[in-house]
């Protein structure tokens, strides 16, 4: 049985290829998949353990086992806040095929999901990307969004701890786009063509009144009902899309405004299956504000694992 460490996963799953693989996968039948099964740390700690399963007949079964331990970077020595494994099995026989680094697979899957959404919903001439949050996922969102929208030429990074935003900007300085850390999130949002939020926030960070006409808002965090990245006005102003309707009721950026009557579940315009298959056109004009909630799910882990398997086999042949 083969093992793909983090370096191998990042090498094999380049974003242009993974985004296109996800696009094609969403044009086919949806696999059986579970939404996140989250276990909280006994005793009320802030740590969580996540299990997701995707099963597609005649292809593969993918099982993700990942811990989310927010305080890990402060340990001595520091450890990543997201760690785990993705185990992949043959769907015909149940035999194990390979195991891959869970954090790397999660980063790649999540970033490609949002980038696919942006490729379908963001303006094709988008130039300014604002990344809200500078954790482990942030550099992947930068790379994936630029793969989906090569027109992006300026990146602004905001983080509650400014030093982390400055570190991310420093790593990517001198490339074929400009990048800077910013301290004023509101000012950055007013300039953004794409805003990508990758935080663990429980209070809104992005103010909807500041989104300019034609902006695209990508919401990645807030995967639990008590979490939030954008305010009610952002959700009310935007044309709402999701990657999947399965499990979307648990996402705080949707659940909270729905509970208060700000939006209705019927206001969700389309999901990735409808967008990729051409059953919905997505953005209607250049002035619309589009909001994309990256919900996630075991089907996306399966699509990512299936693509990893294909790429690895092609390289070894």
N, C-alpha and C positions, 0 to 999 in steps of 0.2 A: 504494500500500500504506500502511495506516494505522499510526501508532506511538502507543502508549499509554505515557506516562511514568509515573513512580511516583505522582504526584498524581492522575492520571486513574484509575489502577488502584485506588487507595485510595478514591477518590470513588465509582466505579461498583460496586465489590464490597463493598457493605455486608454486615455479618455475618449479620443475619437472612436476607437474600436468598440469600447464598452457602451458608449452612448448609442451607437448605431445598433449594436446587438440588442440593447434594451428596446429600441424603437421597433425592431423586427419582432421581438418577443411579444410586444403588446399588440401586434397585428394578428397574433394567433390566439388559440384558446387559453383561458386563464387556468393555471394549475390550482389544485387544492392547496390551500395555505392557511396557516393560523396567523392571526395578528399577534402582537407582542403579548407574551405571558410574563408578567413582571412580578418578581418576588422581592419584597422589601426586607432589609436587614432586620433580623429579630432584635427586639428591644428598642426599635424606633430610630436606628441610625440612618444616615443618608445614603447608604450604599444599596444598590439594586442588582439583581441578576435577571437577565433576559433570555428567554427561550423562544425561538421561532422555527417553524417547520414548513417547508414547501415540498409538495409531492406532485410530480407530473408523470403520468403514465407513459411508459416506453422511453423515458429519458433518465432523469435522476431524482433522488430524494435529497434535499439539503436541510440539515439541522444546524442552527446557529445557537451557540452557548456562549454568552458574553456577560461579563461583569462590568458594571458602571460604578466606579469608586472615585468620586470627585476629589477626595483629599490625597489621592495617590501621588500627585506631583510634589507634594510637600513631605513625602517620606524620605528617609535617608537609608540607602540611596533612593532618588526619585523613581517612580514607576508610572507608566501610562495610566490614565484614568479609565480607559477602555481596554480590556484584555479578554481573550477567549479563543474559541475555535469554531470553525465551520466544518462539519463532517458531511461527506457526500457519499451516497450509496447508489448502486445501480437499481433503477426502479423495476426492472424485470425480475431480478433474483434477490434483491436486498443485500447483495455483497458490498462491502466497503470499497470505495474507489480511491478516495484521497481525503486528507485533512489539510485545511489551510488556516493561516493566521486569522483569527476572528476580527481583530481590530482593523487590519489592513483591508479585509473583505468588506467590513462595515463602512470604512471611510470611502472606498472606491464605489460601492453600491450607492451610498447616500448621495455622494457628490454627482454621480452620473444620473441619478434620478432627478435631482434638481436641475442639472444642465439640460436634460432631455425636456423638462418642462419649459425652461427658458428658450430652447430652440424652437418650441412650438408656440410660445406666448409672448416672449419679449420682442421688442422692435428689432428688426434686422440691422438697424443702424445704431444700436445701443453703443455708447462710448464710455460711460462712467459706471463703474461697479463699486458699490459700497458693501463691505463685509462687516457685519455686526457680530463681534466675537472673534477671539484670536487663539482658540484652543486647537487641539489636534486636527479637527476637521477643516479649519479655516484655509490652510494652503491647498487642500484638495478642492474646496469650492472655488478658489481662485483659478486653479488649473482647469477644472471641468467647465466652468462658465466661459472661460476664454476659448476653450475648444469648441463650445457650442456657439459662441458669438465672437468670432475673431475680430470684429469691429471694435471691441473693448480696448481702449487705449489708456485709461486712467483708472487706478484702483485706490480707494480710500478705506482704511481699516480703523475700526473703533473697538475698544475693549474697556471694560470697567477698570482694569489695571493697565494703565497706559504703556507700561514697559513691555507687555506682551505684544501689543499692537506694533510698537516700535521695533521689536525683535523680528516680527514677521515681515515688516516692510524692509528691514535691513537685509534679510536673507534674499529677497527678490529684487533688490535695487540693481540698476544697471542692465535690466533686460529690455525687451522691445516694447515695454509699456512703462508708464510712470506709476509709482506706488508711494503712498505716504500714510503715516499714522495720523489720526485726527483726534482731537479732544472734544469737539463739538459735534455730537451725533446729529442734532437737528439740522445744522447747517449742511452737513454732508448729505442727508436725506433729500434736501431740496435740490441737490445737483444730480441725484442718481437716476440713471436709466434702469438699473437693476439694483435692488437691495436684497442681499442674501443674509438671513439671520441664522446664526449657528451658536445658540447660547442655551444655558440651563435656567433662564430667567423665569421668575414667577410673577413679574410685573411687566406691563407693556413697555417696550423700548422705542418702537417706531410709531410716530404720530401720523395718523392718516392725513391730517390736513396739510402736512408738509410734502406729501407725494406729488410730484409734478405730473401733468397730463402725459399719458403714454408710458408711465413707469411700470415696472414689473417687480412685484414683491414676492420673494421666495422665503417661505417660513419653514425652517428645518427642525428647530427645537420644539418646545411645548408639546411633547408627545404624551403628556399626562394631563388630566382635566384641570389641575391646579397650576399649570404652567402657562406662560403668556409671553409673546414677543412683539405683537402689534396691538394697537388699541382698537376700540369698537369702530371709530371713524374709518380706519384703514379697511376694516372688513365691510363696512357699509358702502364705502366709495368704490371698492374694487369689484371686478367681475371675478367670481370665485371658481377656482379649479382645484382638483386634488389628484394625486397620483392614483389613489384607490379609494373607493367608498367604504371598503371593508375596514372597520376600526376607526373611521374618521371621527366618530362621536366621542372618542376618548381624547382627541387633540384639543388642548385648552384654547387655542386661537379660534377654533370653531365652536367648541362646546359652550364656552362662557357667553359669547354674544348670542348664540342660539337659545340658551336658557333665559336670557333677558329679552328675547324678542327682537334683537337688533337685526339678526338674519334668520332665515328659515333654512332647514336642511334642503328644501326644494330649490334654494338659491344656488346650490352647487351646480355649476354650468355643465361640466364634463370631467371625466377622469382620463387617465392616459390611454386606456383601451379605446375610448371613443375618439380621442384626439389623434392617436397614431393610425387608427383605421380609417380616418377621414370622415367619421360620422358626425363630427362637430368641427367647425373651422377654427375654433380658438379665438384669438383676438379679432375683434370686429373692425377696428380702425386704429390709427396711430395715436389717437387721443385717449383711448380707454386705459384705465388702470387695471392691470391684471394681478390677481393674488393667487399664488400656488402654494397649497399646503402639502408639504412632503410628509406623508403619513408613515410610509414604510410598510413592511410586511414580509412574510416568509417567501412570497412569490418572487420578490426582488432579489433575495439571497439566492434563490434557485436560479434565476436568470443569470446572475453574476457567476455562480458556480458552474453553470452549464457553459458559459462563454470561456471561463478559465480552462475548463476541460478541453474545449475545442482548440483554443490557442496553443495549449501545451502539447496536444497531440499533433497539431500541424507543425510545430517547431521540432518535434522529435522524429517526424517522418522523413 
